[in-house]
């Protein structure tokens, strides 16, 4: 498979985020080298929140369409990479102005169960 240009990689990242209904008003992304970095706040376009299996599905789609790229999500409410997903904050505590201790919930991803070959 040929290496994608930065423009093609950005376009594919945007497609994947749109397919998973990510609200791009709160999510920023940048692609450079062999890395995709996502930051901001991870929420759906309809205002609802993601759950770990939905994020896992999105990560698998990144790996399928962008093979060899490292994915790093460093959101205010979620942190993830190819190996784990961590929930780190609530929307309500962010908007109430309170600084509650962040409770981390870790969700492990088993990549052996997936075939990342593009069809």
C-alpha positions as a Python dict, from the first residue, in 0.01 Angstrom:
ca = {
    (1, 'X'): (0, 0, 0),
    (2, 'X'): (136, 343, -93),
    (3, 'X'): (204, 607, 168),
    (4, 'X'): (-70, 871, 190),
    (5, 'X'): (15, 1238, 167),
    (6, 'X'): (-59, 1461, 465),
    (7, 'X'): (-361, 1603, 281),
    (8, 'X'): (-496, 1252, 208),
    (9, 'X'): (-438, 1148, 569),
    (10, 'X'): (-623, 1455, 700),
    (11, 'X'): (-910, 1384, 462),
    (12, 'X'): (-934, 1021, 578),
    (13, 'X'): (-924, 1123, 947),
    (14, 'X'): (-1209, 1368, 887),
    (15, 'X'): (-1410, 1098, 707),
    (16, 'X'): (-1364, 853, 996),
    (17, 'X'): (-1460, 1116, 1254),
    (18, 'X'): (-1769, 1208, 1051),
    (19, 'X'): (-1870, 842, 1013),
    (20, 'X'): (-1859, 809, 1392),
    (21, 'X'): (-2060, 1131, 1432),
    (22, 'X'): (-1784, 1318, 1620),
    (23, 'X'): (-1871, 1683, 1680),
    (24, 'X'): (-1585, 1855, 1498),
    (25, 'X'): (-1662, 2186, 1671),
    (26, 'X'): (-1500, 2040, 1985),
    (27, 'X'): (-1251, 1798, 1830),
    (28, 'X'): (-926, 1908, 1669),
    (29, 'X'): (-694, 1675, 1482),
    (30, 'X'): (-351, 1697, 1331),
    (31, 'X'): (-159, 1450, 1119),
    (32, 'X'): (215, 1453, 1084),
    (33, 'X'): (463, 1182, 1008),
    (34, 'X'): (311, 852, 1114),
    (35, 'X'): (94, 1002, 1387),
    (36, 'X'): (-264, 1125, 1421),
    (37, 'X'): (-324, 1339, 1730),
    (38, 'X'): (-679, 1420, 1841),
    (39, 'X'): (-747, 1682, 2110),
    (40, 'X'): (-1031, 1889, 2256),
    (41, 'X'): (-1355, 1736, 2382),
    (42, 'X'): (-1489, 1409, 2242),
    (43, 'X'): (-1866, 1425, 2193),
    (44, 'X'): (-2114, 1320, 1927),
    (45, 'X'): (-2271, 1572, 1693),
    (46, 'X'): (-2608, 1516, 1864),
    (47, 'X'): (-2457, 1621, 2199),
    (48, 'X'): (-2442, 1274, 2352),
    (49, 'X'): (-2127, 1120, 2495),
    (50, 'X'): (-1922, 832, 2362),
    (51, 'X'): (-1875, 503, 2541),
    (52, 'X'): (-1556, 294, 2529),
    (53, 'X'): (-1675, 33, 2272),
    (54, 'X'): (-1766, 315, 2030),
    (55, 'X'): (-1419, 464, 2068),
    (56, 'X'): (-1266, 120, 2019),
    (57, 'X'): (-1458, 87, 1694),
    (58, 'X'): (-1328, 425, 1581),
    (59, 'X'): (-968, 324, 1665),
    (60, 'X'): (-1006, 5, 1464),
    (61, 'X'): (-1133, 203, 1168),
    (62, 'X'): (-830, 434, 1191),
    (63, 'X'): (-603, 130, 1181),
    (64, 'X'): (-793, -18, 889),
    (65, 'X'): (-784, 290, 666),
    (66, 'X'): (-456, 438, 793),
    (67, 'X'): (-228, 137, 841),
    (68, 'X'): (97, 210, 1021),
    (69, 'X'): (-30, 534, 1176),
    (70, 'X'): (-16, 582, 1554),
    (71, 'X'): (-343, 719, 1696),
    (72, 'X'): (-336, 937, 2009),
    (73, 'X'): (-654, 1082, 2155),
    (74, 'X'): (-581, 1335, 2429),
    (75, 'X'): (-922, 1479, 2499),
    (76, 'X'): (-1041, 1650, 2816),
    (77, 'X'): (-1283, 1361, 2876),
    (78, 'X'): (-1108, 1064, 2707),
    (79, 'X'): (-749, 953, 2649),
    (80, 'X'): (-677, 667, 2414),
    (81, 'X'): (-424, 501, 2190),
    (82, 'X'): (-406, 165, 2015),
    (83, 'X'): (-379, -27, 2342),
    (84, 'X'): (-615, 136, 2590),
    (85, 'X'): (-896, 380, 2638),
    (86, 'X'): (-926, 587, 2958),
    (87, 'X'): (-1228, 790, 3060),
    (88, 'X'): (-1097, 1091, 3253),
    (89, 'X'): (-1374, 1343, 3308),
    (90, 'X'): (-1738, 1439, 3311),
    (91, 'X'): (-1889, 1717, 3100),
    (92, 'X'): (-2090, 1845, 3401),
    (93, 'X'): (-1786, 1893, 3625),
    (94, 'X'): (-1613, 2084, 3343),
    (95, 'X'): (-1902, 2326, 3298),
    (96, 'X'): (-1983, 2370, 3669),
    (97, 'X'): (-1638, 2514, 3728),
    (98, 'X'): (-1557, 2256, 3993),
    (99, 'X'): (-1226, 2080, 3993),
    (100, 'X'): (-1323, 1732, 4100),
    (101, 'X'): (-1057, 1464, 4113),
    (102, 'X'): (-1051, 1285, 3780),
    (103, 'X'): (-1160, 927, 3803),
    (104, 'X'): (-991, 710, 3544),
    (105, 'X'): (-1165, 409, 3399),
    (106, 'X'): (-936, 202, 3179),
    (107, 'X'): (-1069, -10, 2892),
    (108, 'X'): (-812, -248, 2740),
    (109, 'X'): (-813, -318, 2365),
    (110, 'X'): (-712, -658, 2228),
    (111, 'X'): (-580, -592, 1879),
    (112, 'X'): (-528, -962, 1808),
    (113, 'X'): (-902, -998, 1745),
    (114, 'X'): (-900, -764, 1446),
    (115, 'X'): (-778, -783, 1089),
    (116, 'X'): (-660, -440, 975),
    (117, 'X'): (-630, -523, 608),
    (118, 'X'): (-840, -279, 405),
    (119, 'X'): (-1105, -449, 196),
}
